[in-house]
Amino acid sequence: MPAVTVVAQLTVREEAIESVQAELLKLIDPTRAEEGCIEYRLHQDNDNPSQFIFYENWENMACLERHMNSDHFKRYIAAVGDQVTHKVVQKLTEIC
């Protein structure tokens, strides 16, 4: 299976920026320790602090799917709830 790159963009309610950021930061260490995680980086837009972007690289789609079914990822989803107003997740395969 080929490697998978993920670009996940989240926009959150302005009043929830700090609480969502805290939840996002909780994902970093356990996710980086997961089997198949090559790179997992969180960014925040300089001009729009309510926008966060994850840049991720996984050995394959199975590793990414295990991540999305992990307890720490499920806890994050439950914690942020309706604080996320928009989400776009791109799953990419490098072609060159």
N, C-alpha and C positions, 0 to 999 in steps of 0.2 A: 504494500500500500504506500502511496506517495505521502510525503510530508504535507501538512496543512497549515496555512497561515490564516489567522483570524484577526479581523479588524472590527472591534465592537464599539459602537458609538452610543453613548447614553446622554440624554438630556434630562435633568432633574429639576424639580420645583426649586425656585430661588431660595425659599425658606428652608429647604432640606439639603442644601449643598454640604454643610458640615457633617450632618448625620449620615448622608449617603457616602461621602468620602471616607468616613470612619469605617463603614461597612465594607467598602471596596478595599481599603487597606488591609482588612482582616483576611482577605482572600489571597494576598500575595505569598506569604511564606508557605502555607499548606499546598497551594497550587504549584509553586516552583518545586516542591518536593515530590510531586506526583510523577509516577512513571510515564515517560514519553513527553514531558514538558521540556521543551528546548529553551523557550523564551516566553516570559510573561511580564509585560511592562504596562504600567498605568500612567496615563497622561491627563492633564487638565488644560483646557484651552486658556490661553493668556488673555484673550479678549472677552471670553464668555465663560466665567468660572462654573456655570451650571452644566457645562459640557465636559464629559470624561470620555477618554478613548483608551481601550485596551488594544495592545499590539501583542499577538501571541503566535508562537510557533510550536507545533506539535508533531511528533514523529509520524502520526497517522490519524485517521478519522476515529479509529477505535479509542485511542488515547483521549481525544477531545470528548468523545461521548462519555467515557468514564468520568472525566472531569465534570461534565454537566450533570452527572448523576451522583456526584460526591456529596457527602454530608455538609461540607463547608460551603459548597455552591448553593445547595438547597436552603441552608440557613440564611445566606445572603439574599436570595430571592424572597424569602419570607419576611426578612427584616426591612427591605426597601419598599415592598408593596407598591402602592400607588404614588410613591414619591418620584418614580421615573415616569416622565411624560412622553418620552420618545426613545425608541431603541432601534438601531440598525446593526445587524450582525452579518458580516461578509465572511464567508469561508472560501479561501482562495488556494489554488494549486499553482505553484511556480511552473512556468512553461519554458523559461529560458534563463 
